Amino acid sequence: MATTNDLKNGLVLNIDGQLWSVVEFQHVKPGKGGAFVRTKLKNVLSGKVVDRTFNAGVKVETATVDKRDMQYLYPDGDDFVFMDMESFDQMHVPAATVGSAKDYMLENQDAVVAIHEGTPLYIELPAAVELEIQYTEPGMQGDRSTGGTKPATLETGAEIQVPLFITTGEKVKVDTRSGDYLGRVTS
């Protein structure tokens, strides 16, 4: 248990049997009446975001979420197999839990797996990953103007928009949160 004064970003609360992560919070002390805490909470499993207000000093139940450094090994049916980097135990994580992170995961890539009572909740990848362009249409001569983009398929099978000068076989840096092209990788 914690009070609303102990809230911080990333803290996971257990409200009505569901797990909610604190996205942002703000302590408000109006001129009249009692203080309160305005929060934005994200459901850990569904991703739904809600606004919720608590009176200041109210007790809220926290959930213990264990974030472990793991390495993605291989897909297994509908699951993805991760290995704990400390104990070398392997864990099967369902595709629904991995979500869109699968578009940016290569075998032997490091990730953080959040676990609550033995159940994987979500996967955190690094902010940016380097992936190879599997296929993209060739750029035409004169297509070097700024701002133009074209679709490209990554080695993971995901499709992103890249500038016109990018060619098949090049390595690019991709933002794992938005799927945006961040730049070329020069070796």
Beta strands, then each sheet from edge to edge (+ up, - down):
strand 1: 2-3
strand 2: 12-15
strand 3: 18-28
strand 4: 36-43
strand 5: 49-55
strand 6: 59-60
strand 7: 66-76
strand 8: 79-84
strand 9: 90-94
strand 10: 109-116
strand 11: 119-124
strand 12: 128-136
strand 13: 149-154
strand 14: 159-163
strand 15: 171-175
strand 16: 181-184
sheet 1: 1+ 6-
sheet 2: 2+ 3- 4+ 5-
sheet 3: 9+ 8- 7+ 10- 11+
sheet 4: 14+ 13- 12+ 15- 16+
end
